Each structure stands twice: as structure tokens, then as C-alpha cells.
Amino acid sequence: RGTVVRVGNVKPLVTRLAFKCVVCEGIQTLILQDGKYTIPTKCLSDECRSRTFVPLRGSKMTETTDWQSVRLQEIAGDEFREAGKIPRTVECEMTGDLVDSCIPGDTVTIAAIVKATGSEEHRGRSNKDKCMFLLYLDAVSVCNSKFSDENSGKENEFSAKELHAIQEIHRDVDTFKLVVGSLCPTIYGQEIVKAGLMLGLFGGKTKHVDDKNGVPVRGDPHVLVVGDPGLGKSQMLQAAANVAPRGVYVCGNTSTTSGLTVTLTRDGSNGADYALEAGALVLGDRGCCCIDEFDKMGNQHQALLEAMEQQSISLAKAGIVCSLPARTSILAAANPTGGHYNKAKTVSENLKMGSALLSRFDLVFLLLDKPDEERDHMLSEHVMSMHSRKPMQVTAHRNDALQVSRDVSRILSNTSLEERLKLSPNEHFDPVPHQLLRKYISYARQFVQPKLSQEAAKVLQDFYLQLRSKRLGANTTPITTRQLESLIRLTEARARIDLREVASDQDAKDVIEIMKFSMYDTFSNGFGEIDFERSQNGSGMSSKSQAKRFVAQLNKIAETTFNSLFTVPHMKDIARKMGVQGVSLDNLIESLNNQGYLLKKGPKVYQLQTSSCI
């Protein structure tokens, strides 16, 4: 059982070949074992006895069958993740109707015969190469988990003991708090961010997949965590990749575009054929892909645009045009440029990434290192207890009467979600082990398909209309139906955590609070108000009109002089004459460059893109 990482082309394999004798022209057929080319030893007629034959490849007696080579990679278990072993791969040969039964990224179960073949590489260099053999699998049957009805797979099989443990988690008074607290318990606080990551792991319901008339709506949320260094973003991402039933963890600064999506490689035997090799997003199909150092990826951001919204990756290289599924949740972490987050700039400027990519993220969290005496005290105590290796005090029965009454009163009271998820100083918390949490997520994704109730739909619709009404100006962030779909997805994921088939209005309120938390940090202007003019695709300046006036003046000068090239000193001179104040001119030029108004043509030389005389 393993994951398909490489698929070769389908080729004809000769199983029975006809030979013609050169002397008497008699024809005989020979069965070729395992596709190895052999010649008859002698002619069948008694008079001839010739040993020279010509193969008849076009004869009616020659039989061929389809043949395809596939590379399988073993599915890494817990021992592999912890020990850091490299997963092993094995070549597998498929014949007949088994060809084209899988694509890169599929999880397959293969019944096969192990066979050996001589090593083709380095043949003839030394005698020891003649003694070296390669093992391969000759497939007898292939069971693809994508097509099987019961979703047979190791992560989807539950023993009676695991089902009992899942039932125990479900019986807990506040399941959401237990699940969120069990994700990376070594990181203190950040409950809302952990809740957002958990919603990304559980995911919503994909709609209109088999409907030919409807447009498929993705059910996998994407989450971006931006923040100052040293706040535990990478640990939370690694914990999320660990508890995901199918998780891939990659680092942005060491991955390439083809390593993320799909690679086209030349086949080893002859350089004429090409084979497809799956990248991280294809291998994370129906799971999650955690990308760390998201800001250091360079130009690979464009490769993610299609995968994040259309849930597929299309390839057009070397005459091969194909599309591979990439139904994955992307959980990303990024550091802002310049080390620390600059509140005077927007998220787009802090990360140097386009608004097309940012708008595809359902939740964008900002982790800022703000001094807080009480929180710092609790954090230092938490770190010291971890390093002094104090035994965790686990109560034998969590559900005693006092605990139940306190939890119920806290849930029923109108406290905020952050207060409900926060652990009180003397509260004993027993986190769920990550192996069991992985089974719980797998069970919820497989068997729970939640729907919105009328009350939840009303709450989400009111919140969406309230956002739309605030966004009245021409220069503000576009609040589109993409945000409404995000709210629906996250509400379904919130109901899935409690294993409920119907999402209630409380689920919708929790999701709105998480969304407000991310929006408040993204759009707040420092005075406690949400200001949509500090948009993701805006320039983040207090007055956008100055930038507009500046671009209009540049347009006017370009049309007068018939020259759209401007040097930095020239632009600074124009800005001073116009009286642009309160804005750093270097930042203004850099912002206009990021938004595509100015294109850098050389050292301190920019070309105006909106001019008619380019």
C-alpha cells in the first residue's frame, strides 16, 4: 500500500512474437517471459535446422498488451515522522486493463508478485554489476482508494478501541475546547489561531462535484498566519501536519514551483518519453498542505492561485496537457518583510504578495508581540514548567459535577469565544494524543456531512450584509461572495468538530467571532475601528487620494513629453511640487510598483504603465 508519486506512459509489451526462418521461411511463435527478448534456438522443420531468424512484429500471430511503469512511495507512519527516515520507493509494472488506473497523488493498494531484473545502470564497468539486481512488483490487482466506495485506507480504518475513544471525545462537555487545546499544547495561548487551524483541518463540504450544471464550490478552507518571529507559528503548522490524516509539510524557501505542483521528467530507459511526478499539493490531495516561510517563496505564488480556488493543477509542457486534482487545504505561515510587522502598512505590503493570492485565504491571522504583564507572567510559568519537566497533573475523572456545572455555565453565558477556549490558571487539562486526534479528524471528514440550519444562514447573511454596507467608498476592500462562501465553509467545519449534521446559529456566531478577530487585526486603523480603506490590495496610506493625484500628474507629464520613463529624483521633485506630504516618497514609489502602476526598468528608473505612450 502506498502513494503513487510517478506515472510513466502506456507502451505496448510483446507477450508472443512470431519469427521467420531465413532459410526455409517457416514461421514459429515464441512466448516472451516478462518482456525479455529471446530468439528461438533452432528451426522446427527437420530438414532445415537453421539458427537464423527474423522477428515478424506485424504478424497476426504476434500478441501485445498494454504496459505501464508506476513508482510507489510508502505512507509514512508515526515512527517515520519522528525518526526522520526517508520513505522508501519501489517500481511497479502494470499490464492489461490495470494501466491508467491511477494518477500521481493517489493512494493505492496493490497485490503483486515480487520479481528481480538485472541492473541496467553502470552495466559493463565492473564485474560486480553483473551480480546486482533490482526488485520490482508485477501487479496482479490495483485498488484505488479514490474509486472504492468504502474509502478503504489505513487512515480510514477504525478499530473498536478507537471508535470508543472517538465517542469519549464526542461526549466531552466542550468538544471544541478539548480539540483546539490538543493542537500543539506546548504553545501557550493563541486559542483563536489554533481554532482557525483546526477549522482548516476539518474542512467544509464540497458542493456540486458530480452536478454537470453546477459550478463546484470548494470545501477546504485556507488559513494564513502572519506575525513576528518567535511566536510559535512553525510549531503550530508542524502540529497541524502531524494530526492531519493526510498532511504534507514543506518549507517555502527550499521548494520550487514544480516541486509544489507537478514535475515532468524524462523516462530513464530512453529520453524520448516523459513521466509525471507529483509535487506537494498533489500528494496532499484530500488532506492539508502546510507551507512554512510563505513570504520567502519568490515567484512560486503564481503556481498556487489555480490550486487554491479551482482545486486542480493543470500542466502544459512538452506536448503533454493534463489536469491533476489538488483538493487540499493550504495552511501557511509567513514573516513580514523587515522582520517585524509594520502597522502603518497593509498585509499585502508587509508580505510583498498580490491581492489575488491574499483574497483566496479564508482567514488571515496577525500574531503581534504586544507586551502584556498578565499574559507574559502566564507564558513564562508555562515555559518554565515545560523545561523543569513537571509531571502533568491529570485528573482521573474530568467530568465530575463541579467541572460540568462550571463548563455549562461558561458555555451558556454570553462570553466571547476566546474566553471560552482559554484555560483558567488552576484548570487541569488532559490533551488528546495526536494519533487519536488524527483518527477523530478522519472520522469526522468521512462520516459527517453538515448542512446549514435556517438560523445559522440568517446570522451569516446579516453579518455579510453588514460588511457590505460598511464598504461604501470606491477605494475600500472588495467584500465579495468569496467571503460569504468562506463563512459557510467555516461554519460547516465548526459543526463537524462536534460531529453534528446540522450547523446551528451558535456555530455561525463562533465563526463570525473568529472572522472578526482576523479582520480586526487586518483592517484596524489603531483607533479600534475597522477601516476598509486599509485594504489588502491598497497602499495602506492614510490618504489614497494623494497616490491617485500623483499618478494622474505623472500621466499628464508623460503625455506632454511623450516619455513614460521617470527617474526617482524626477518623481520626488514632482511630488514636492504637488505638495504630497505626510508620506515617505520611497514608500509611495515602492507601493505603486507593487500595485503595477510603475514598472522598474533599471536602477532608479521606472516606467509608468497607465500612460498611453508606452
N, C-alpha and C positions, 0 to 999 in steps of 0.2 A: 504494500500500500504506500502510495507516495504522491507527490505533486509533479505534474508534467512541467518541465522547465524548457524543453526544446523539442520541436517537431520538425522532421525533415519532409522532403517532397515524396509523393507517391510514385513509385517506379515499378515497371514490370519485372518480375523474377521468374526465370525459366525453371520449371519443375521437370519437364520431359522434353528432350531435344532429339531431333532426327538427324542422323548422319548418313552421308552418301559415300560409298566406297569409290575411290578414284579409278580402280582398275575395272571392276565388273559393274559399277554403278548400282549396286544393290543398296537398299535403304534399310537401316535399322534404327530403333529408338533406344535411348538410354535415360534412366531416371537419375536426375542430378540431386544428390543428397545435400540439404542445407544451402543450396545455391552454389555449390562448389563445382567448377567446370572440370569435367573429366572426359576423356576420349576412349572409345571402345578399344579393347586390346587387339582383336582380330576380326576379320570379316566372317559373317555367318555361313556363307556358302562353302561347301567342301572343296571346290576346285580352286577358289581364289586365294584365300589365306593372306590377303593384303593387310598391311597395318597403317595405311594412309587414308584418312577420312576428311571429308569437308562437311562442316555443320550446315544444315538447312534451317535457317532461322525463320524463313517464310513458309515452311511446310505445314500442311494441315495436321500433321502428327505432333508438331511442337506445341507444348502446352505452357502457358504462362499464368501467373497470378499476381495480384497487386501486393506490393511490399512497401513498408514504411518503417523508418527508424525513429524511435522516441527516447528521450532521456528523462529518467525519473529521479527525483530527489526525495530522500526520506523526510517524513514530517518530524520536525524537532520536538521532542518532549521536554518535560521539565528538567531532566538531567542534562540535556544538551544546552538549554538556555543558561543553566547555572555554571556548567563546566566550561563553556565556551568552545565546544567541539565544532568542527566543520561538518555539516551534513554530507553524507555520502551520496554518490550518484551512481546509477547503473544504466547501461544501454538496453533497450528493449526493442525487439523486432516484431512487427505485426504483419500478418498476411491475410489475404482473402477479404472477407467482409469486416474485419476488425480495423482496417485502415480508416482514417478520418473519424475515429470515434472519440477523439479528444483534441483539445487545443491547449496552448500554453496557459498555465494557471489552474487547470482542472485538477481535482483530487480524484484519483482512480484507484481501484482495487484490481490487481491483475493476477490471474492464475497462469503460471508459465513453467516451462522446463528450462533449467539452467544448462547452458551449453558453453563450450570453450572454442575459441578460434585463435589462430596464430597471430602474433603481434605484427602488424604491417609496418609500424614505425621502426626506424633505425634498422631495417632488415639488411643483413649483409655486412654490417660494420664489425660485428664480432660474433663469435660462436654462441655466446650466451643468449643472443636474441632469438636463436632458433628454439631455445627451451622456454621462452616466455610466451604465456598465453593470456588472453583476455576473456573474462567471463561475460556472457550476455544472456538475456532472457528471451526465450522464444514463446511469445504469448499464445495461450490457448483460449482464454476468455478475458474480456475487459468490462468492468462495471464502473461506469462514470457516475459519481455522486450527483452530478448536475441533472441527469436524466432519471435517476432512480426515484421512485415515489416516496420511499420511506426515508430519503436523505441519509442513506447508510454512510456512516463515517465514525471515526473514533471519537471525535468531539461531540457527536450527536447520539452516542450510546450512553444510556444511564442505567447503572445498577440499582438494586433495591435500596442499598445503603445511601447512594447519592440522592435518590428520589426522596428518601426520608429526610435527609439534610436540607434539600430544597424546600420541603414542606415546613421544616423548622424555621428557616429564614422567612418564609412567607407568613408564618404565624406571628412573627415579631410585631409588637405594637406599632413601631415606626420603622417600616422596612427601608424607606428611603434614607433615613439617617444611618441605619446599620450598613447599607450598601455603600453610601458615599464615604462613611468613616473608614470602611475597609480598604478603600483605594489609597495606597501609599500612606499608611498610618504614621510613618516616621516623619512626614511633613506636618508641622503644626499649623492649624488654621486653614485658610484658603478654601473654606467649605463650598462657597458658590462656584469657584473654579472647578473643584472636584466634581460638583454636581453637574456642571456643564459637560465635563469629560465623560461622566457616566451616561448622560443622555446621548452623547455621541456613540458610545459603545452599544447601548441597547437599540437605538435607531427606531425610526417610524416604519410605517407600512408603505411599500412601493405600490403605486396605483397604475391601472391601465397598462399592465405589461402585455397581456395577451389580447387586449382590445385593439383591433385594427384601426378603429375610427378615432380612438382617444390618444392623446399625447402622453407618453409615460412620464409620471411625476416621481422623482427620486424620493426614497425614504431615508436616505443616510444623511444625517447632519454633519456639517464640517465645523470644527472649532479651532480658533487661533488664539494662542496665549502670547501676549507681548509683555515684556517687562524688563526691569533692571536685572543685572546679573546677580546670581547668588540667592535667588528666591525659590529654588527647587523646581524650575519648570521641567528640566530634563528628567528628574526623578519621577515626576508625575506622569510624563509621557512614557517612560520605560515601564512604570507600573501598569499603565493602560494597555501597552502592548503585551504585557505578561498575562493580564486577566482576560484579554480578548480571545474568543475561541479560535480566531484566525487573525493573528496580528503580525505585521511586518514593521520593523523599526529601522529607519535609515537616517543618516546624518547628511544635511544639505550640502556641506562644503566638500564632501568626498563623493557625491553622487553626480552622475551625468544625466543628460536628457534621455538617452537611450537606456540607461540603467534604471531610470524611473518608469519608463513606458514599455517599449519593446525593442529588441535588437534584431537586426538582420545579419546573419553571419554566413560565410561561405562554408559549404559542406566539406568535411575533412578529406573524403576519398578523392573527389575531383572538384576543382574550383569553379565548375560551371553552375552548380546548383546552390540554392540558398536555403537556409533553415531559420525558423523563428525562435528566438529565445525570449522568455518572459522577463519583464522587469518587476520592480517592487509593487507598482499599482496593480498589475495583472495578477501577481501572486497573492495580493491581499484581497482578491475578489470575494465578496460576501463577508468581508471582515473589516479590519481597520488598518490604515497605514499611518504610522506616526513619523512625522518628519521633524527632526530637530535642526537647529540653526537654519531656519527657513529663510532668514534675510541674507544668508551668505551663498545662496544658490546661483546667483548671477542671472543668466538668461534662461534658466530652466523653468521659470514661472509660466512661460507661454505653453509649455507641454501639459501643465495641469489644468488649463482652462476647460478643455473638452472633457477631461476625465471627471472634473468636479460637477459639471452640470448635466452632460449627456450620459455619464456613467459608462462611457466606452472610449476606446483608443483606436483611432484609425491610422493606418500606415500606408504610405505610397512611396515605396523605394524599390529601385532596381527592377521595375516592371511588376512588382507584387503589390496589389491593392487589396487590403483586408481590414476588418474591424474586429477588435477583441473586447470582451466585456471587462469593465473595471468598476464593479459596483462596490465601492469601498468608501468608508468614512475617513476623511483626512483630518487628523489631529496634529496641529503644527505648533511649534514654539519658536519665537524669534526674539532676538535682542535688537533694540533700536540702534540706529546709527549714532556713533559718538559715545557709545557706552551707556548713557543714561537717557531716560525718556524726557523729551523736551515738551512741556505742556503748552508752549507757545505755538508748536507745530501740530499738524494733524497726524493721524495714524499713518496715512499714506506718505507723508513727508518723513516721518520718523523711520519708516521701514523701507522707503525708496521702492515701493511696489505699486502697480497700477490699480485703479479703482475697479477694473473689470474682475480682477482676482479677489480683491477685498470684499466686493459685494456678494461673492459666492459663499463666503463664510457665514454660517447662521449665527454664531456667537463670536465676538472678539473681546477677550478679557485683557485688561491692563493690570499688571502687578507692579505697583509703585512702592518703593521702600520709604514709607512715611513713618517718622518717629511717633510711637505711641507707648507711653510708660507702662500701662497695664499689660498691653499685648507683648511688649518686649520682655517684661518680667515672666510672663507665662511661657514665652518661647525659650528663654534661657533655662528655665526649670525643665522644660521638655527635653532640650538638648543635653543638659547635664544628667538627667535620669537615663537617657539612652546610652551615654558614654560610661556612666558608672555601673551599667548593666543591672539596674534594679529589676527584680522579678516583677512581671506584670501581675497586678492584683486582679484576679479573675473571680468573680462571684460564681458560686455554684449554681444558683438559680437567679437568672436575670429578671424573671417575671414574678417577682414577689409583689404583694399587694401595694406596698408603698411606691415601688417603681412604676407599676401600672397606672396608679392614680396620678402620679406626677407627670408621666408621659401623656396621658389622655388630656389632663388639664392644659398641658403646654400645646398640644395639637389643636384643641378646641378653642383656645383663646386666640385672639387676633394678633398674635405675634408674627414678626416677619420670618421669612424662610431662613435667613441667616441665623437668627436667634434659635430657631427650632433645631437647626443642624449642628449648632455649636455645642461642644461638650462643656458641661459645668466642671469647675476645678476638682470637686471630690467625686465625680461620677466615674464608676468603673465601666470600662468599655472593652468588650471582647470582640476584636475584628474577625471577620470571616476569612479563613485561609484562601490564598489566591487560586489554588486548584479548585476549591469548591465554588468560589465566586465565578470562575470561568464556566463551570457546569451550569450555574444559575443563569448566567447571561445566555448561554447556548440554548437552555430550556425555554427561556422567555422569547428569544428570537424565533425559535422553531414552532412553538405551540400557541403563542399569544398574538392575535391579530386585532389590535384595539380599534374601536371606532369612536368618533366624537359624539358626545351627547348634545342635545339641543342647548342646554345651559352653557356648556363649555364653548360651543360655537358662538353663542351670543357674546360671551365675555371676550373672546378673541376678536370678534368683529368690532366690538365697541373700542377696544384698545387700538386696533388698526385704523379705524376712522378718526380716533383722537390724534394719532400720529400724523395722519394725512392733513387734518385741519391745522396742525401746527406748522406744517410745511407749506407756507403760502408764497414765500418770496421766490424770485426766479433763480437766486444763487444758492439755494439750500440743497441739502442731500435729497436725492430722489428716494422716497419711500414707496416701493413698488409692490406688486403682488408677490415678489420673491420673499419679502419679509413676512407676508401673511402665510405663505407656504411653510416658511421656517417655523412660525408659531405652531402650525398644525402638526408638523413633524415632531417637534419637541414635546408637544402635549401628548401625542401618541406614545412617545418614548417614556414619558413620565408615568403613564398608565401601565406600560409594560413592566416597569420596575416592580410594581405591586401585583403583577400577574392579573391585571383586570382587563376584561374585554371591552369595557366602555370607559372612556375618559370623562371624568367628572369636572365640574366647574372649579373645584379646588386644584386639580391638576393644571388647569389653564391659568389660575392665579399664580401658582408656583412658577410656571414657565414665564409668565409676564414679569414676575419679580426678577428672575434670572436675566431676562432680556433687558429689563430696565437697568440692572446692575452693570451690564456690559455697555449699554447705550449711555448711561450717565458718565461712565469713565471716558467713553469715546468722544462724546459731544459736549460735555460740561465745559463752561467757559470760566470756571474758577469762582463764580458767584453763586453756585448752587442751582443754576438754571441750565436746562438743556438747550443749547444753541445750535440749530441745524446748519447754520452758515459755516460752522467749523466742520465741514463735510469731509468725507474720506477722499473725495476727488477734488476738493477745493484747495486753496492755497494756505488756509489756516490763518490768514491775516485778519486783523480786526476790521479792516475796511477793504472789501473786494473791489470797490469802485476805483480805488487807486490803481490796481493792477489793470483793470479794464481801460482806464484813461491812458495809462502808459502804453498798452498795446495799440490803442487807437492812434496815439501820437506817432508811434513807430510806423504804423501803416501809412499814415499821411506823409511822413518823410520819405518812405520807400517809394510811394507813387510819384512824389515830386522829383526825386533824384534818380528814379529808375534803378535803384540799387537796394537789394534786400539784405545785404551783409552789414552787420554792425559790430564794432569792437566794443569791449567792456567799458573803456574810458568814455567813448562816444555816448553809450547808453546812460552812463552815470551823469554825464553832462546834460543830456536831455531830461533826465528825471529831476535834476536840480532846478533846471529852468522851469519845469512844470510845477515845482513845489511839492513833490512827493515827500512826505515827512512821516516820521514815526515807524518807518520800515527799513530794515537793513537792505541796501540795494543789491548786495551779493545774494542774500536770501531770495529776494524778489526775482532776480535773473535765474537762479537755480530752480525756483518753483515754476517759473514759466517754461524752463527747459524740461522739467519733469512732466508737465501737462501737455507738451507738444507744440506750444506756441513758438518756442525758439529751438533751433537745431544747432548743435555745436559743430562748427566746420573746421576749427583749428584752435590753437592756443589763444584764448581770449577773443575769439571771433565767433559770432552766432549769426544764423540766417533766420529771418522772420518767415514762418511757414504760412501765415494768413495773408501774406502780400500777394497781389495779382501779378507781380513782375518777378517771379522766381525764375 
